Amino acid sequence: MHSSSSNADPAKSLPTGSPDHYTAFVGPPDQYDFMGATQFRLLCALGLRENHALLDFGCGSLRAGRLFIPYLKKNRYFGIDPNKWLIDEAVRNEIGESIVKIKECAFDFNANFDCSVFMTKFDYIIAQSIFSHSGKSEVRKTLASFRENLKEDGLIAATFVLAASQEVEHASDGWVYPGCVYYSESSIAEFAEESHLYCVKIPWYHPRQSWFLFSCDSKNLPDAETASTYLKGTILKNQPAA
């Protein structure tokens, strides 16, 4: 098994979305470690504990999964990604097959935005940089599936690229990658309402996108004061460039 640092270094010169390396395909390869760590930090700040069931939607090359899997108890980590090769490469080069077996991780490779395949109600669902590449139909379909498979007190954490105005929103359907899709905050609120979810924007640090929390009940969401105090995700050293 190769170490993650030596194996990832050749990818750092590749463009985002390159199929030539599992770390580059999922985002800026020089931020592979950071983007996984910030997701782990966020969910722990939101209350994730080892006994919770987590759906890592669009888990890709386990950028965050390689941190969640050792932390969670058996049969608590679930990952969906249509690109099986990304998960296979991550298991081979980042975490090893033994821990996947020990932790009884579950993976599915459907491209239908279907979260019901695990027949599990989740405490937490994370979707980092999924809606930033999804057309409106895909966003609606995914949030509806999240709602159906989320516990009543569960939380969804997802990122969007915010549009400066309605005029520059992405209006068509389909998957856009490595390009990005832009949505206004009002559109995101509409998506939530259509899926019978409540949502709130939080100031957790992301170099390019904005984090939103969704839940079945508004009581599960932090108020503005709580979010601004505890959910900033401030980086004190080595903050990645946007």
C-alpha positions in Angstrom: 0.0 0.0 0.0 1.4 3.4 -0.9 1.3 6.3 1.5 -1.3 8.9 0.7 1.3 11.7 0.4 3.7 10.0 -2.0 0.8 8.7 -4.1 -1.0 12.0 -4.3 2.0 14.2 -5.2 2.1 13.3 -8.9 -1.5 14.5 -9.2 -0.9 18.0 -7.9 0.1 19.3 -11.3 -3.1 17.9 -12.9 -6.2 20.1 -13.6 -9.3 19.7 -11.5 -11.5 16.9 -13.0 -8.6 15.1 -14.6 -9.4 11.3 -14.9 -5.7 10.6 -14.7 -5.7 10.5 -10.9 -8.3 9.8 -8.2 -7.4 12.8 -6.2 -7.5 15.2 -9.2 -10.8 13.9 -10.5 -12.8 15.0 -7.4 -11.4 18.6 -7.2 -8.2 20.6 -6.8 -5.6 17.8 -6.1 -3.5 20.1 -3.8 -6.6 20.5 -1.6 -7.5 16.8 -1.4 -6.5 16.6 2.2 -8.0 19.9 3.3 -11.4 19.4 1.6 -11.8 16.0 3.4 -10.7 17.5 6.8 -13.1 20.4 6.6 -16.1 18.1 6.0 -15.0 15.9 9.0 -14.6 19.0 11.2 -18.0 20.4 10.2 -20.0 17.2 10.9 -18.3 16.8 14.3 -19.1 20.4 15.1 -22.7 19.6 14.2 -22.8 16.7 16.5 -21.7 13.6 14.6 -20.6 10.8 16.9 -19.3 7.3 16.2 -22.7 5.6 16.5 -24.5 7.8 13.9 -25.4 6.6 10.5 -23.7 8.8 7.8 -24.4 9.0 4.1 -21.5 10.4 2.2 -23.3 11.3 -1.0 -20.9 11.6 -4.0 -18.2 10.1 -1.8 -15.8 9.9 -4.8 -12.3 8.9 -3.9 -13.1 9.0 -0.2 -11.7 12.5 0.3 -13.7 12.7 3.5 -14.5 9.0 3.8 -11.0 8.2 4.7 -11.5 10.2 7.9 -15.1 9.2 8.6 -14.6 5.5 8.1 -12.1 5.0 11.0 -14.1 7.2 13.3 -17.5 5.6 12.9 -18.6 2.3 14.3 -19.4 -0.7 12.2 -22.1 -0.4 9.5 -22.4 3.4 10.1 -20.6 4.7 6.9 -22.5 4.6 3.6 -21.2 6.0 0.4 -22.8 6.6 -3.0 -20.9 7.4 -6.2 -21.5 6.4 -9.8 -17.7 6.2 -10.4 -16.7 2.9 -8.8 -13.1 3.3 -9.9 -12.7 6.3 -7.6 -13.7 4.3 -4.5 -11.5 1.3 -5.6 -8.5 3.6 -6.0 -9.1 5.3 -2.6 -9.4 2.0 -0.9 -6.3 0.7 -2.5 -4.1 3.8 -2.0 -5.6 5.6 1.0 -7.2 3.3 3.6 -6.8 -0.3 2.7 -9.4 -3.1 2.3 -9.1 -4.4 5.8 -10.6 -1.3 7.5 -13.5 -1.3 4.9 -14.2 -4.9 6.0 -13.7 -4.2 9.7 -16.1 -1.3 9.6 -18.5 -3.0 7.3 -18.8 0.0 5.1 -21.6 0.0 2.4 -21.2 1.5 -1.1 -23.6 1.9 -4.0 -22.8 3.0 -7.5 -26.1 4.2 -8.8 -26.3 7.3 -10.8 -30.0 7.9 -10.1 -29.6 10.0 -7.0 -31.3 7.2 -5.1 -30.5 7.1 -1.4 -33.0 4.4 -0.5 -30.7 1.5 -1.7 -29.3 1.1 1.8 -32.8 0.9 3.5 -31.4 3.1 6.2 -32.6 6.3 7.9 -29.6 8.6 8.2 -28.6 10.8 11.1 -26.3 12.9 8.8 -26.0 13.3 5.0 -23.2 15.2 3.5 -23.0 16.4 -0.1 -19.9 18.4 -0.7 -19.6 19.8 -4.3 -22.5 17.9 -5.7 -25.1 20.6 -6.2 -22.3 22.8 -7.6 -22.5 20.6 -10.7 -26.2 19.6 -10.7 -29.0 21.0 -12.8 -32.3 22.0 -11.2 -33.9 18.6 -11.9 -31.0 16.8 -10.2 -31.0 19.1 -7.2 -34.8 18.5 -6.7 -34.5 14.7 -7.1 -31.6 14.5 -4.7 -33.1 16.6 -2.0 -36.3 14.6 -2.3 -34.4 11.4 -1.8 -32.5 12.9 1.1 -35.8 13.9 2.8 -37.2 10.4 2.4 -34.1 8.8 3.9 -33.3 11.2 6.7 -34.3 10.8 10.3 -36.7 13.4 11.6 -33.9 14.9 13.8 -31.2 14.4 11.1 -29.1 17.0 9.3 -28.0 17.4 5.7 -24.9 19.5 5.0 -24.5 20.5 1.3 -22.5 23.1 -0.7 -23.7 25.4 -3.5 -21.9 27.9 -5.6 -23.9 31.1 -5.1 -25.1 33.2 -8.1 -24.6 36.9 -8.0 -28.1 37.3 -9.5 -31.0 35.3 -10.9 -29.8 36.2 -14.4 -26.7 34.0 -14.1 -28.4 31.0 -12.6 -28.0 27.6 -14.4 -31.4 26.9 -15.9 -31.0 23.6 -17.6 -30.9 20.1 -16.3 -28.1 17.5 -16.2 -24.7 17.0 -14.6 -22.0 19.7 -15.3 -18.4 18.7 -14.6 -15.8 20.0 -14.1 -17.7 23.3 -14.8 -19.9 24.7 -12.0 -23.6 25.5 -11.6 -24.7 28.7 -9.8 -27.9 29.2 -7.7 -29.3 32.1 -5.8 -30.1 31.8 -2.1 -33.8 32.2 -2.9 -33.6 29.3 -5.4 -32.0 27.1 -2.7 -34.7 28.0 -0.3 -37.3 27.0 -3.0 -35.6 23.7 -3.5 -35.8 23.0 0.2 -39.5 24.0 0.4 -40.3 21.8 -2.5 -38.7 18.8 -0.7 -40.4 19.7 2.6 -37.1 20.6 4.2 -36.0 23.7 6.1 -32.6 25.2 5.3 -30.1 27.8 6.6 -26.9 29.1 5.3 -23.9 28.8 7.6 -20.5 30.6 7.5 -18.4 27.5 7.6 -15.2 28.1 5.6 -15.1 26.8 2.0 -12.6 28.2 -0.5 -15.1 28.4 -3.4 -18.6 27.4 -2.2 -21.2 28.1 0.5 -22.5 25.6 3.1 -26.2 25.1 3.7 -27.9 22.9 6.4 -31.2 21.2 5.7 -33.5 19.3 8.1 -37.1 18.1 8.4 -37.7 20.4 11.3 -36.5 24.0 11.7 -35.8 23.2 15.4 -32.9 21.1 14.3 -31.1 24.0 12.6 -28.9 26.5 14.3 -30.0 30.1 14.6 -27.9 32.9 13.2 -26.1 33.7 16.4 -25.2 30.0 17.0 -24.0 29.6 13.5 -21.8 32.7 13.5 -20.3 31.7 16.9 -19.7 28.0 16.4 -19.8 27.2 12.7 -17.2 29.4 11.0 -14.6 26.7 10.3 -11.8 29.3 10.6 -8.4 28.2 9.4 -5.5 29.7 11.4 -2.6 28.4 9.2 -2.2 27.3 5.7 -5.6 28.4 4.4 -6.0 27.1 0.9 -6.3 29.5 -2.0 -9.7 30.0 -3.5 
